[in-house]
Amino acid sequence: MISNNATAQAIAARPFVISFSGIDGAGKTTQIEYLSSYLQKQGLRVARLSFWDHVAVWSKMRAGVGDRSADLLRGDEMAERPFAPRNNKSVRTWYLTAARSGFYMLDIARLRRILAGQQIKSCDVVIFDRYVYDQIANIYSPSLAARIYAKFLSKLTPAPDLAFVIDASPAAAFARKPEYPLEFVHRNRQNFLLLQEIVPRLIIVPPAGAEQVRSEICSHVSQSRLGAGALPEEKTEATVDAAVVRMQT
């Protein structure tokens, strides 16, 4: 369990940053909600941030450009899909890739400012729903130039204390969230797995049921400076007034 001493250390060295990455439909939100709730019950102040909503520079404009490009390239191909893509990352053109590559530099600069801000410094734990690693996976490819640039971006990125990639079967993820073409989901998953070559700190959580994935994540958290020993399965009876910090967009 998270001891009082470990809690004190976490607060003294705050914020403890945890990032969750992976393909759409892998189950990141479920794991983030559980972990956030658990840490709050331990008396820790938790901030949850969505990378696309809170960090990405000019996200609405970028989504709009992606929408127009997608409309030109695919016509009515995805008109019947129940989920509408937020940024059309599956659309790969040379000019969009070039634009994204430049925006990612701005995203990293903004991320650094956010992490240095007073609102974040007042928290004990910061949990990111997606991170720069998800952005890198969108432009990653076998080409030497793409690999060099991806490594350059990873060097500039503030390293989380724990960086999880929730892996999942592309077919299962697509069934849960058919937001992008299945072929892209396969390719995107492979890019996430390859990212460990340039970001060794990434923790790949293999495909499994929600409980097994939760156990794997808790194991890593308990072995970090945030915890000591194994996290208990039962809910704590301690009552705390720590709440998830809702960051302003």
Sequence and secondary structure as in RCSB ss.txt:
>XXXX:A:sequence
MISNNATAQAIAARPFVISFSGIDGAGKTTQIEYLSSYLQKQGLRVARLSFWDHVAVWSKMRAGVGDRSADLLRG
DEMAERPFAPRNNKSVRTWYLTAARSGFYMLDIARLRRILAGQQIKSCDVVIFDRYVYDQIANIYSPSLAARIYA
KFLSKLTPAPDLAFVIDASPAAAFARKPEYPLEFVHRNRQNFLLLQEIVPRLIIVPPAGAEQVRSEICSHVSQSR
LGAGALPEEKTEATVDAAVVRMQT
>XXXX:A:secstr
   HHHHHHHHHT  EEEEEE STTSSHHHHHHHHHHHHHHTT  EEEEEIIIIISTTHHHHHHHHHHHHHHHHT
TTTTT SS  SS TT   HHHHHHHHHHHHHHHHHHHHHHHSHHHHT SEEEEES HHHHHHHH  SSHHHHHHH
HHHHHHS   SEEEEE   HHHHHHH   S HHHHHHHHHHHHHGGGT TTEEEE S  HHHHHHHHHHHHHHST
T  S   SS          EE   
